[in-house]
Amino acid sequence: MTESYDISGLSEEEIKIAFMKCFDSREGRIVLSFLKRMTMERFMGPEVSDAGLRHLEGQRYLVGYICAQAKKQCVTMN
């Protein structure tokens, strides 16, 4: 999985379609559900550090981006 692809010539639509295809399976929905549970549905207590909050918010942003790209699957997960 360390192989890298040159995506510089791809359009935003091609990338969005790739996200949708990636998560358009039972396994893809399982992965998105897991990522949402670990980030969007996770709550920190008052003892959490500033760095901990920033880390979690970064994770939430990334999962939110993935869900936006794979919109069809995220809508059906809610």
mmCIF file of the N, C-alpha and C atoms, coordinates in Angstrom:
data_MODEL
# 
_entry.id   MODEL 
# 
loop_
_atom_site.group_PDB 
_atom_site.id 
_atom_site.type_symbol 
_atom_site.label_atom_id 
_atom_site.label_alt_id 
_atom_site.label_comp_id 
_atom_site.label_asym_id 
_atom_site.label_entity_id 
_atom_site.label_seq_id 
_atom_site.pdbx_PDB_ins_code 
_atom_site.Cartn_x 
_atom_site.Cartn_y 
_atom_site.Cartn_z 
_atom_site.occupancy 
_atom_site.B_iso_or_equiv 
_atom_site.pdbx_formal_charge 
_atom_site.auth_seq_id 
_atom_site.auth_comp_id 
_atom_site.auth_asym_id 
_atom_site.auth_atom_id 
_atom_site.pdbx_PDB_model_num 
ATOM 1   N N  . MET A 1 1  ? 0.807   -1.197 0.000   1.00 0.00 ? 1  MET A N  1 
ATOM 2   C CA . MET A 1 1  ? 0.000   0.000  0.000   1.00 0.00 ? 1  MET A CA 1 
ATOM 3   C C  . MET A 1 1  ? 0.849   1.258  0.000   1.00 0.00 ? 1  MET A C  1 
ATOM 4   N N  . THR A 1 2  ? 2.127   1.138  -0.153  1.00 0.00 ? 2  THR A N  1 
ATOM 5   C CA . THR A 1 2  ? 2.975   2.325  -0.172  1.00 0.00 ? 2  THR A CA 1 
ATOM 6   C C  . THR A 1 2  ? 3.070   2.934  -1.561  1.00 0.00 ? 2  THR A C  1 
ATOM 7   N N  . GLU A 1 3  ? 2.411   2.317  -2.536  1.00 0.00 ? 3  GLU A N  1 
ATOM 8   C CA . GLU A 1 3  ? 2.450   2.828  -3.891  1.00 0.00 ? 3  GLU A CA 1 
ATOM 9   C C  . GLU A 1 3  ? 1.741   4.178  -3.969  1.00 0.00 ? 3  GLU A C  1 
ATOM 10  N N  . SER A 1 4  ? 2.332   5.103  -4.679  1.00 0.00 ? 4  SER A N  1 
ATOM 11  C CA . SER A 1 4  ? 1.766   6.433  -4.821  1.00 0.00 ? 4  SER A CA 1 
ATOM 12  C C  . SER A 1 4  ? 1.338   6.647  -6.271  1.00 0.00 ? 4  SER A C  1 
ATOM 13  N N  . TYR A 1 5  ? 0.239   7.369  -6.447  1.00 0.00 ? 5  TYR A N  1 
ATOM 14  C CA . TYR A 1 5  ? -0.265  7.656  -7.778  1.00 0.00 ? 5  TYR A CA 1 
ATOM 15  C C  . TYR A 1 5  ? -0.185  9.150  -8.041  1.00 0.00 ? 5  TYR A C  1 
ATOM 16  N N  . ASP A 1 6  ? 0.113   9.485  -9.276  1.00 0.00 ? 6  ASP A N  1 
ATOM 17  C CA . ASP A 1 6  ? 0.137   10.889 -9.675  1.00 0.00 ? 6  ASP A CA 1 
ATOM 18  C C  . ASP A 1 6  ? -1.297  11.312 -9.979  1.00 0.00 ? 6  ASP A C  1 
ATOM 19  N N  . ILE A 1 7  ? -1.870  12.118 -9.107  1.00 0.00 ? 7  ILE A N  1 
ATOM 20  C CA . ILE A 1 7  ? -3.251  12.563 -9.289  1.00 0.00 ? 7  ILE A CA 1 
ATOM 21  C C  . ILE A 1 7  ? -3.328  13.997 -9.810  1.00 0.00 ? 7  ILE A C  1 
ATOM 22  N N  . SER A 1 8  ? -2.186  14.560 -10.172 1.00 0.00 ? 8  SER A N  1 
ATOM 23  C CA . SER A 1 8  ? -2.155  15.968 -10.585 1.00 0.00 ? 8  SER A CA 1 
ATOM 24  C C  . SER A 1 8  ? -3.009  16.234 -11.817 1.00 0.00 ? 8  SER A C  1 
ATOM 25  N N  . GLY A 1 9  ? -3.216  15.253 -12.670 1.00 0.00 ? 9  GLY A N  1 
ATOM 26  C CA . GLY A 1 9  ? -4.001  15.464 -13.877 1.00 0.00 ? 9  GLY A CA 1 
ATOM 27  C C  . GLY A 1 9  ? -5.478  15.135 -13.724 1.00 0.00 ? 9  GLY A C  1 
ATOM 28  N N  . LEU A 1 10 ? -5.897  14.734 -12.521 1.00 0.00 ? 10 LEU A N  1 
ATOM 29  C CA . LEU A 1 10 ? -7.292  14.361 -12.311 1.00 0.00 ? 10 LEU A CA 1 
ATOM 30  C C  . LEU A 1 10 ? -8.141  15.569 -11.933 1.00 0.00 ? 10 LEU A C  1 
ATOM 31  N N  . SER A 1 11 ? -9.371  15.557 -12.392 1.00 0.00 ? 11 SER A N  1 
ATOM 32  C CA . SER A 1 11 ? -10.296 16.624 -12.020 1.00 0.00 ? 11 SER A CA 1 
ATOM 33  C C  . SER A 1 11 ? -10.883 16.340 -10.642 1.00 0.00 ? 11 SER A C  1 
ATOM 34  N N  . GLU A 1 12 ? -11.485 17.366 -10.047 1.00 0.00 ? 12 GLU A N  1 
ATOM 35  C CA . GLU A 1 12 ? -12.146 17.188 -8.746  1.00 0.00 ? 12 GLU A CA 1 
ATOM 36  C C  . GLU A 1 12 ? -13.251 16.141 -8.854  1.00 0.00 ? 12 GLU A C  1 
ATOM 37  N N  . GLU A 1 13 ? -13.950 16.135 -9.978  1.00 0.00 ? 13 GLU A N  1 
ATOM 38  C CA . GLU A 1 13 ? -15.034 15.167 -10.177 1.00 0.00 ? 13 GLU A CA 1 
ATOM 39  C C  . GLU A 1 13 ? -14.494 13.739 -10.223 1.00 0.00 ? 13 GLU A C  1 
ATOM 40  N N  . GLU A 1 14 ? -13.352 13.533 -10.876 1.00 0.00 ? 14 GLU A N  1 
ATOM 41  C CA . GLU A 1 14 ? -12.748 12.202 -10.930 1.00 0.00 ? 14 GLU A CA 1 
ATOM 42  C C  . GLU A 1 14 ? -12.337 11.726 -9.533  1.00 0.00 ? 14 GLU A C  1 
ATOM 43  N N  . ILE A 1 15 ? -11.829 12.647 -8.734  1.00 0.00 ? 15 ILE A N  1 
ATOM 44  C CA . ILE A 1 15 ? -11.433 12.293 -7.371  1.00 0.00 ? 15 ILE A CA 1 
ATOM 45  C C  . ILE A 1 15 ? -12.661 11.962 -6.538  1.00 0.00 ? 15 ILE A C  1 
ATOM 46  N N  . LYS A 1 16 ? -13.726 12.759 -6.683  1.00 0.00 ? 16 LYS A N  1 
ATOM 47  C CA . LYS A 1 16 ? -14.958 12.500 -5.948  1.00 0.00 ? 16 LYS A CA 1 
ATOM 48  C C  . LYS A 1 16 ? -15.533 11.131 -6.327  1.00 0.00 ? 16 LYS A C  1 
ATOM 49  N N  . ILE A 1 17 ? -15.519 10.805 -7.598  1.00 0.00 ? 17 ILE A N  1 
ATOM 50  C CA . ILE A 1 17 ? -16.010 9.506  -8.049  1.00 0.00 ? 17 ILE A CA 1 
ATOM 51  C C  . ILE A 1 17 ? -15.172 8.388  -7.441  1.00 0.00 ? 17 ILE A C  1 
ATOM 52  N N  . ALA A 1 18 ? -13.866 8.591  -7.346  1.00 0.00 ? 18 ALA A N  1 
ATOM 53  C CA . ALA A 1 18 ? -12.996 7.584  -6.726  1.00 0.00 ? 18 ALA A CA 1 
ATOM 54  C C  . ALA A 1 18 ? -13.360 7.375  -5.261  1.00 0.00 ? 18 ALA A C  1 
ATOM 55  N N  . PHE A 1 19 ? -13.636 8.462  -4.526  1.00 0.00 ? 19 PHE A N  1 
ATOM 56  C CA . PHE A 1 19 ? -14.075 8.345  -3.136  1.00 0.00 ? 19 PHE A CA 1 
ATOM 57  C C  . PHE A 1 19 ? -15.377 7.565  -3.060  1.00 0.00 ? 19 PHE A C  1 
ATOM 58  N N  . MET A 1 20 ? -16.318 7.901  -3.933  1.00 0.00 ? 20 MET A N  1 
ATOM 59  C CA . MET A 1 20 ? -17.620 7.238  -3.897  1.00 0.00 ? 20 MET A CA 1 
ATOM 60  C C  . MET A 1 20 ? -17.479 5.746  -4.194  1.00 0.00 ? 20 MET A C  1 
ATOM 61  N N  . LYS A 1 21 ? -16.661 5.396  -5.171  1.00 0.00 ? 21 LYS A N  1 
ATOM 62  C CA . LYS A 1 21 ? -16.457 3.988  -5.500  1.00 0.00 ? 21 LYS A CA 1 
ATOM 63  C C  . LYS A 1 21 ? -15.754 3.250  -4.360  1.00 0.00 ? 21 LYS A C  1 
ATOM 64  N N  . CYS A 1 22 ? -14.820 3.922  -3.733  1.00 0.00 ? 22 CYS A N  1 
ATOM 65  C CA . CYS A 1 22 ? -14.063 3.316  -2.634  1.00 0.00 ? 22 CYS A CA 1 
ATOM 66  C C  . CYS A 1 22 ? -14.972 2.931  -1.473  1.00 0.00 ? 22 CYS A C  1 
ATOM 67  N N  . PHE A 1 23 ? -15.951 3.771  -1.175  1.00 0.00 ? 23 PHE A N  1 
ATOM 68  C CA . PHE A 1 23 ? -16.809 3.531  -0.017  1.00 0.00 ? 23 PHE A CA 1 
ATOM 69  C C  . PHE A 1 23 ? -18.180 2.973  -0.387  1.00 0.00 ? 23 PHE A C  1 
ATOM 70  N N  . ASP A 1 24 ? -18.365 2.588  -1.653  1.00 0.00 ? 24 ASP A N  1 
ATOM 71  C CA . ASP A 1 24 ? -19.642 2.038  -2.108  1.00 0.00 ? 24 ASP A CA 1 
ATOM 72  C C  . ASP A 1 24 ? -19.639 0.509  -2.011  1.00 0.00 ? 24 ASP A C  1 
ATOM 73  N N  . SER A 1 25 ? -19.406 0.024  -0.823  1.00 0.00 ? 25 SER A N  1 
ATOM 74  C CA . SER A 1 25 ? -19.438 -1.411 -0.550  1.00 0.00 ? 25 SER A CA 1 
ATOM 75  C C  . SER A 1 25 ? -19.726 -1.588 0.935   1.00 0.00 ? 25 SER A C  1 
ATOM 76  N N  . ARG A 1 26 ? -20.027 -2.794 1.312   1.00 0.00 ? 26 ARG A N  1 
ATOM 77  C CA . ARG A 1 26 ? -20.273 -3.075 2.732   1.00 0.00 ? 26 ARG A CA 1 
ATOM 78  C C  . ARG A 1 26 ? -19.044 -2.709 3.549   1.00 0.00 ? 26 ARG A C  1 
ATOM 79  N N  . GLU A 1 27 ? -17.884 -3.116 3.067   1.00 0.00 ? 27 GLU A N  1 
ATOM 80  C CA . GLU A 1 27 ? -16.635 -2.842 3.788   1.00 0.00 ? 27 GLU A CA 1 
ATOM 81  C C  . GLU A 1 27 ? -16.351 -1.349 3.873   1.00 0.00 ? 27 GLU A C  1 
ATOM 82  N N  . GLY A 1 28 ? -16.629 -0.626 2.790   1.00 0.00 ? 28 GLY A N  1 
ATOM 83  C CA . GLY A 1 28 ? -16.435 0.822  2.801   1.00 0.00 ? 28 GLY A CA 1 
ATOM 84  C C  . GLY A 1 28 ? -17.332 1.501  3.817   1.00 0.00 ? 28 GLY A C  1 
ATOM 85  N N  . ARG A 1 29 ? -18.590 1.057  3.908   1.00 0.00 ? 29 ARG A N  1 
ATOM 86  C CA . ARG A 1 29 ? -19.509 1.624  4.890   1.00 0.00 ? 29 ARG A CA 1 
ATOM 87  C C  . ARG A 1 29 ? -19.077 1.279  6.313   1.00 0.00 ? 29 ARG A C  1 
ATOM 88  N N  . ILE A 1 30 ? -18.522 0.085  6.497   1.00 0.00 ? 30 ILE A N  1 
ATOM 89  C CA . ILE A 1 30 ? -17.997 -0.290 7.818   1.00 0.00 ? 30 ILE A CA 1 
ATOM 90  C C  . ILE A 1 30 ? -16.858 0.646  8.205   1.00 0.00 ? 30 ILE A C  1 
ATOM 91  N N  . VAL A 1 31 ? -15.945 0.893  7.274   1.00 0.00 ? 31 VAL A N  1 
ATOM 92  C CA . VAL A 1 31 ? -14.803 1.773  7.552   1.00 0.00 ? 31 VAL A CA 1 
ATOM 93  C C  . VAL A 1 31 ? -15.274 3.189  7.874   1.00 0.00 ? 31 VAL A C  1 
ATOM 94  N N  . LEU A 1 32 ? -16.211 3.728  7.084   1.00 0.00 ? 32 LEU A N  1 
ATOM 95  C CA . LEU A 1 32 ? -16.715 5.078  7.365   1.00 0.00 ? 32 LEU A CA 1 
ATOM 96  C C  . LEU A 1 32 ? -17.424 5.141  8.712   1.00 0.00 ? 32 LEU A C  1 
ATOM 97  N N  . SER A 1 33 ? -18.193 4.119  9.034   1.00 0.00 ? 33 SER A N  1 
ATOM 98  C CA . SER A 1 33 ? -18.868 4.089  10.343  1.00 0.00 ? 33 SER A CA 1 
ATOM 99  C C  . SER A 1 33 ? -17.845 4.071  11.468  1.00 0.00 ? 33 SER A C  1 
ATOM 100 N N  . PHE A 1 34 ? -16.793 3.289  11.299  1.00 0.00 ? 34 PHE A N  1 
ATOM 101 C CA . PHE A 1 34 ? -15.734 3.221  12.308  1.00 0.00 ? 34 PHE A CA 1 
ATOM 102 C C  . PHE A 1 34 ? -15.049 4.577  12.461  1.00 0.00 ? 34 PHE A C  1 
ATOM 103 N N  . LEU A 1 35 ? -14.703 5.206  11.333  1.00 0.00 ? 35 LEU A N  1 
ATOM 104 C CA . LEU A 1 35 ? -14.033 6.506  11.396  1.00 0.00 ? 35 LEU A CA 1 
ATOM 105 C C  . LEU A 1 35 ? -14.919 7.561  12.059  1.00 0.00 ? 35 LEU A C  1 
ATOM 106 N N  . LYS A 1 36 ? -16.217 7.544  11.740  1.00 0.00 ? 36 LYS A N  1 
ATOM 107 C CA . LYS A 1 36 ? -17.132 8.496  12.374  1.00 0.00 ? 36 LYS A CA 1 
ATOM 108 C C  . LYS A 1 36 ? -17.235 8.247  13.870  1.00 0.00 ? 36 LYS A C  1 
ATOM 109 N N  . ARG A 1 37 ? -17.299 6.978  14.260  1.00 0.00 ? 37 ARG A N  1 
ATOM 110 C CA . ARG A 1 37 ? -17.399 6.661  15.692  1.00 0.00 ? 37 ARG A CA 1 
ATOM 111 C C  . ARG A 1 37 ? -16.148 7.112  16.438  1.00 0.00 ? 37 ARG A C  1 
ATOM 112 N N  . MET A 1 38 ? -14.985 6.961  15.809  1.00 0.00 ? 38 MET A N  1 
ATOM 113 C CA . MET A 1 38 ? -13.726 7.318  16.466  1.00 0.00 ? 38 MET A CA 1 
ATOM 114 C C  . MET A 1 38 ? -13.462 8.823  16.487  1.00 0.00 ? 38 MET A C  1 
ATOM 115 N N  . THR A 1 39 ? -14.202 9.588  15.680  1.00 0.00 ? 39 THR A N  1 
ATOM 116 C CA . THR A 1 39 ? -13.926 11.024 15.605  1.00 0.00 ? 39 THR A CA 1 
ATOM 117 C C  . THR A 1 39 ? -15.171 11.863 15.898  1.00 0.00 ? 39 THR A C  1 
ATOM 118 N N  . MET A 1 40 ? -16.154 11.804 15.025  1.00 0.00 ? 40 MET A N  1 
ATOM 119 C CA . MET A 1 40 ? -17.339 12.654 15.144  1.00 0.00 ? 40 MET A CA 1 
ATOM 120 C C  . MET A 1 40 ? -18.160 12.362 16.395  1.00 0.00 ? 40 MET A C  1 
ATOM 121 N N  . GLU A 1 41 ? -18.168 11.103 16.808  1.00 0.00 ? 41 GLU A N  1 
ATOM 122 C CA . GLU A 1 41 ? -18.994 10.703 17.953  1.00 0.00 ? 41 GLU A CA 1 
ATOM 123 C C  . GLU A 1 41 ? -18.177 10.558 19.236  1.00 0.00 ? 41 GLU A C  1 
ATOM 124 N N  . ARG A 1 42 ? -16.967 11.047 19.216  1.00 0.00 ? 42 ARG A N  1 
ATOM 125 C CA . ARG A 1 42 ? -16.069 10.961 20.368  1.00 0.00 ? 42 ARG A CA 1 
ATOM 126 C C  . ARG A 1 42 ? -16.065 12.290 21.102  1.00 0.00 ? 42 ARG A C  1 
ATOM 127 N N  . PHE A 1 43 ? -16.205 12.222 22.402  1.00 0.00 ? 43 PHE A N  1 
ATOM 128 C CA . PHE A 1 43 ? -16.236 13.437 23.217  1.00 0.00 ? 43 PHE A CA 1 
ATOM 129 C C  . PHE A 1 43 ? -15.113 13.394 24.241  1.00 0.00 ? 43 PHE A C  1 
ATOM 130 N N  . MET A 1 44 ? -14.452 14.510 24.395  1.00 0.00 ? 44 MET A N  1 
ATOM 131 C CA . MET A 1 44 ? -13.330 14.617 25.322  1.00 0.00 ? 44 MET A CA 1 
ATOM 132 C C  . MET A 1 44 ? -13.811 15.251 26.622  1.00 0.00 ? 44 MET A C  1 
ATOM 133 N N  . GLY A 1 45 ? -13.197 14.853 27.700  1.00 0.00 ? 45 GLY A N  1 
ATOM 134 C CA . GLY A 1 45 ? -13.530 15.412 28.999  1.00 0.00 ? 45 GLY A CA 1 
ATOM 135 C C  . GLY A 1 45 ? -12.830 16.733 29.239  1.00 0.00 ? 45 GLY A C  1 
ATOM 136 N N  . PRO A 1 46 ? -13.127 17.351 30.366  1.00 0.00 ? 46 PRO A N  1 
ATOM 137 C CA . PRO A 1 46 ? -12.532 18.660 30.672  1.00 0.00 ? 46 PRO A CA 1 
ATOM 138 C C  . PRO A 1 46 ? -11.021 18.598 30.905  1.00 0.00 ? 46 PRO A C  1 
ATOM 139 N N  . GLU A 1 47 ? -10.491 17.402 31.116  1.00 0.00 ? 47 GLU A N  1 
ATOM 140 C CA . GLU A 1 47 ? -9.053  17.280 31.388  1.00 0.00 ? 47 GLU A CA 1 
ATOM 141 C C  . GLU A 1 47 ? -8.207  17.246 30.118  1.00 0.00 ? 47 GLU A C  1 
ATOM 142 N N  . VAL A 1 48 ? -8.852  17.230 28.945  1.00 0.00 ? 48 VAL A N  1 
ATOM 143 C CA . VAL A 1 48 ? -8.105  17.124 27.696  1.00 0.00 ? 48 VAL A CA 1 
ATOM 144 C C  . VAL A 1 48 ? -7.263  18.378 27.466  1.00 0.00 ? 48 VAL A C  1 
ATOM 145 N N  . SER A 1 49 ? -6.084  18.167 26.910  1.00 0.00 ? 49 SER A N  1 
ATOM 146 C CA . SER A 1 49 ? -5.177  19.284 26.643  1.00 0.00 ? 49 SER A CA 1 
ATOM 147 C C  . SER A 1 49 ? -5.574  19.992 25.351  1.00 0.00 ? 49 SER A C  1 
ATOM 148 N N  . ASP A 1 50 ? -5.021  21.169 25.173  1.00 0.00 ? 50 ASP A N  1 
ATOM 149 C CA . ASP A 1 50 ? -5.242  21.928 23.945  1.00 0.00 ? 50 ASP A CA 1 
ATOM 150 C C  . ASP A 1 50 ? -4.751  21.126 22.741  1.00 0.00 ? 50 ASP A C  1 
ATOM 151 N N  . ALA A 1 51 ? -3.616  20.492 22.881  1.00 0.00 ? 51 ALA A N  1 
ATOM 152 C CA . ALA A 1 51 ? -3.065  19.684 21.790  1.00 0.00 ? 51 ALA A CA 1 
ATOM 153 C C  . ALA A 1 51 ? -3.978  18.501 21.478  1.00 0.00 ? 51 ALA A C  1 
ATOM 154 N N  . GLY A 1 52 ? -4.553  17.898 22.500  1.00 0.00 ? 52 GLY A N  1 
ATOM 155 C CA . GLY A 1 52 ? -5.479  16.790 22.296  1.00 0.00 ? 52 GLY A CA 1 
ATOM 156 C C  . GLY A 1 52 ? -6.724  17.215 21.532  1.00 0.00 ? 52 GLY A C  1 
ATOM 157 N N  . LEU A 1 53 ? -7.252  18.381 21.900  1.00 0.00 ? 53 LEU A N  1 
ATOM 158 C CA . LEU A 1 53 ? -8.418  18.916 21.177  1.00 0.00 ? 53 LEU A CA 1 
ATOM 159 C C  . LEU A 1 53 ? -8.095  19.235 19.727  1.00 0.00 ? 53 LEU A C  1 
ATOM 160 N N  . ARG A 1 54 ? -6.943  19.820 19.516  1.00 0.00 ? 54 ARG A N  1 
ATOM 161 C CA . ARG A 1 54 ? -6.543  20.161 18.147  1.00 0.00 ? 54 ARG A CA 1 
ATOM 162 C C  . ARG A 1 54 ? -6.356  18.901 17.314  1.00 0.00 ? 54 ARG A C  1 
ATOM 163 N N  . HIS A 1 55 ? -5.795  17.883 17.897  1.00 0.00 ? 55 HIS A N  1 
ATOM 164 C CA . HIS A 1 55 ? -5.598  16.613 17.199  1.00 0.00 ? 55 HIS A CA 1 
ATOM 165 C C  . HIS A 1 55 ? -6.947  16.006 16.796  1.00 0.00 ? 55 HIS A C  1 
ATOM 166 N N  . LEU A 1 56 ? -7.884  15.974 17.735  1.00 0.00 ? 56 LEU A N  1 
ATOM 167 C CA . LEU A 1 56 ? -9.206  15.418 17.449  1.00 0.00 ? 56 LEU A CA 1 
ATOM 168 C C  . LEU A 1 56 ? -9.926  16.245 16.388  1.00 0.00 ? 56 LEU A C  1 
ATOM 169 N N  . GLU A 1 57 ? -9.828  17.554 16.452  1.00 0.00 ? 57 GLU A N  1 
ATOM 170 C CA . GLU A 1 57 ? -10.489 18.391 15.452  1.00 0.00 ? 57 GLU A CA 1 
ATOM 171 C C  . GLU A 1 57 ? -9.894  18.170 14.063  1.00 0.00 ? 57 GLU A C  1 
ATOM 172 N N  . GLY A 1 58 ? -8.592  17.939 13.996  1.00 0.00 ? 58 GLY A N  1 
ATOM 173 C CA . GLY A 1 58 ? -7.967  17.615 12.714  1.00 0.00 ? 58 GLY A CA 1 
ATOM 174 C C  . GLY A 1 58 ? -8.496  16.300 12.158  1.00 0.00 ? 58 GLY A C  1 
ATOM 175 N N  . GLN A 1 59 ? -8.654  15.315 13.034  1.00 0.00 ? 59 GLN A N  1 
ATOM 176 C CA . GLN A 1 59 ? -9.215  14.035 12.617  1.00 0.00 ? 59 GLN A CA 1 
ATOM 177 C C  . GLN A 1 59 ? -10.655 14.218 12.145  1.00 0.00 ? 59 GLN A C  1 
ATOM 178 N N  . ARG A 1 60 ? -11.429 15.001 12.878  1.00 0.00 ? 60 ARG A N  1 
ATOM 179 C CA . ARG A 1 60 ? -12.824 15.241 12.501  1.00 0.00 ? 60 ARG A CA 1 
ATOM 180 C C  . ARG A 1 60 ? -12.913 15.934 11.144  1.00 0.00 ? 60 ARG A C  1 
ATOM 181 N N  . TYR A 1 61 ? -12.023 16.873 10.907  1.00 0.00 ? 61 TYR A N  1 
ATOM 182 C CA . TYR A 1 61 ? -12.014 17.563 9.623   1.00 0.00 ? 61 TYR A CA 1 
ATOM 183 C C  . TYR A 1 61 ? -11.776 16.571 8.491   1.00 0.00 ? 61 TYR A C  1 
ATOM 184 N N  . LEU A 1 62 ? -10.789 15.694 8.664   1.00 0.00 ? 62 LEU A N  1 
ATOM 185 C CA . LEU A 1 62 ? -10.450 14.729 7.622   1.00 0.00 ? 62 LEU A CA 1 
ATOM 186 C C  . LEU A 1 62 ? -11.605 13.760 7.372   1.00 0.00 ? 62 LEU A C  1 
ATOM 187 N N  . VAL A 1 63 ? -12.230 13.253 8.417   1.00 0.00 ? 63 VAL A N  1 
ATOM 188 C CA . VAL A 1 63 ? -13.370 12.354 8.254   1.00 0.00 ? 63 VAL A CA 1 
ATOM 189 C C  . VAL A 1 63 ? -14.537 13.096 7.606   1.00 0.00 ? 63 VAL A C  1 
ATOM 190 N N  . GLY A 1 64 ? -14.749 14.338 7.987   1.00 0.00 ? 64 GLY A N  1 
ATOM 191 C CA . GLY A 1 64 ? -15.793 15.134 7.357   1.00 0.00 ? 64 GLY A CA 1 
ATOM 192 C C  . GLY A 1 64 ? -15.535 15.334 5.869   1.00 0.00 ? 64 GLY A C  1 
ATOM 193 N N  . TYR A 1 65 ? -14.286 15.541 5.517   1.00 0.00 ? 65 TYR A N  1 
ATOM 194 C CA . TYR A 1 65 ? -13.923 15.689 4.100   1.00 0.00 ? 65 TYR A CA 1 
ATOM 195 C C  . TYR A 1 65 ? -14.203 14.399 3.339   1.00 0.00 ? 65 TYR A C  1 
ATOM 196 N N  . ILE A 1 66 ? -13.801 13.279 3.922   1.00 0.00 ? 66 ILE A N  1 
ATOM 197 C CA . ILE A 1 66 ? -14.057 11.988 3.287   1.00 0.00 ? 66 ILE A CA 1 
ATOM 198 C C  . ILE A 1 66 ? -15.557 11.788 3.094   1.00 0.00 ? 66 ILE A C  1 
ATOM 199 N N  . CYS A 1 67 ? -16.335 12.084 4.121   1.00 0.00 ? 67 CYS A N  1 
ATOM 200 C CA . CYS A 1 67 ? -17.791 11.930 4.027   1.00 0.00 ? 67 CYS A CA 1 
ATOM 201 C C  . CYS A 1 67 ? -18.382 12.848 2.965   1.00 0.00 ? 67 CYS A C  1 
ATOM 202 N N  . ALA A 1 68 ? -17.871 14.048 2.843   1.00 0.00 ? 68 ALA A N  1 
ATOM 203 C CA . ALA A 1 68 ? -18.373 14.974 1.825   1.00 0.00 ? 68 ALA A CA 1 
ATOM 204 C C  . ALA A 1 68 ? -18.085 14.447 0.424   1.00 0.00 ? 68 ALA A C  1 
ATOM 205 N N  . GLN A 1 69 ? -16.933 13.848 0.243   1.00 0.00 ? 69 GLN A N  1 
ATOM 206 C CA . GLN A 1 69 ? -16.580 13.297 -1.063  1.00 0.00 ? 69 GLN A CA 1 
ATOM 207 C C  . GLN A 1 69 ? -17.393 12.036 -1.377  1.00 0.00 ? 69 GLN A C  1 
ATOM 208 N N  . ALA A 1 70 ? -17.651 11.232 -0.364  1.00 0.00 ? 70 ALA A N  1 
ATOM 209 C CA . ALA A 1 70 ? -18.424 9.997  -0.523  1.00 0.00 ? 70 ALA A CA 1 
ATOM 210 C C  . ALA A 1 70 ? -19.839 10.220 -0.024  1.00 0.00 ? 70 ALA A C  1 
ATOM 211 N N  . LYS A 1 71 ? -20.419 11.359 -0.381  1.00 0.00 ? 71 LYS A N  1 
ATOM 212 C CA . LYS A 1 71 ? -21.689 11.833 0.184   1.00 0.00 ? 71 LYS A CA 1 
ATOM 213 C C  . LYS A 1 71 ? -22.772 10.772 0.187   1.00 0.00 ? 71 LYS A C  1 
ATOM 214 N N  . LYS A 1 72 ? -22.934 10.048 -0.864  1.00 0.00 ? 72 LYS A N  1 
ATOM 215 C CA . LYS A 1 72 ? -24.000 9.049  -0.961  1.00 0.00 ? 72 LYS A CA 1 
ATOM 216 C C  . LYS A 1 72 ? -23.926 8.066  0.215   1.00 0.00 ? 72 LYS A C  1 
ATOM 217 N N  . GLN A 1 73 ? -22.733 7.605  0.541   1.00 0.00 ? 73 GLN A N  1 
ATOM 218 C CA . GLN A 1 73 ? -22.583 6.636  1.606   1.00 0.00 ? 73 GLN A CA 1 
ATOM 219 C C  . GLN A 1 73 ? -22.777 7.256  2.975   1.00 0.00 ? 73 GLN A C  1 
ATOM 220 N N  . CYS A 1 74 ? -22.347 8.488  3.181   1.00 0.00 ? 74 CYS A N  1 
ATOM 221 C CA . CYS A 1 74 ? -22.482 9.124  4.481   1.00 0.00 ? 74 CYS A CA 1 
ATOM 222 C C  . CYS A 1 74 ? -23.928 9.459  4.787   1.00 0.00 ? 74 CYS A C  1 
ATOM 223 N N  . VAL A 1 75 ? -24.697 9.796  3.777   1.00 0.00 ? 75 VAL A N  1 
ATOM 224 C CA . VAL A 1 75 ? -26.106 10.104 3.997   1.00 0.00 ? 75 VAL A CA 1 
ATOM 225 C C  . VAL A 1 75 ? -26.840 8.856  4.472   1.00 0.00 ? 75 VAL A C  1 
ATOM 226 N N  . THR A 1 76 ? -26.516 7.705  3.897   1.00 0.00 ? 76 THR A N  1 
ATOM 227 C CA . THR A 1 76 ? -27.203 6.469  4.270   1.00 0.00 ? 76 THR A CA 1 
ATOM 228 C C  . THR A 1 76 ? -26.752 5.938  5.619   1.00 0.00 ? 76 THR A C  1 
ATOM 229 N N  . MET A 1 77 ? -25.607 6.426  6.131   1.00 0.00 ? 77 MET A N  1 
ATOM 230 C CA . MET A 1 77 ? -25.103 5.949  7.415   1.00 0.00 ? 77 MET A CA 1 
ATOM 231 C C  . MET A 1 77 ? -25.826 6.610  8.572   1.00 0.00 ? 77 MET A C  1 
ATOM 232 N N  . ASN A 1 78 ? -26.365 7.789  8.408   1.00 0.00 ? 78 ASN A N  1 
ATOM 233 C CA . ASN A 1 78 ? -26.965 8.537  9.521   1.00 0.00 ? 78 ASN A CA 1 
ATOM 234 C C  . ASN A 1 78 ? -28.259 7.950  9.981   1.00 0.00 ? 78 ASN A C  1 
# 
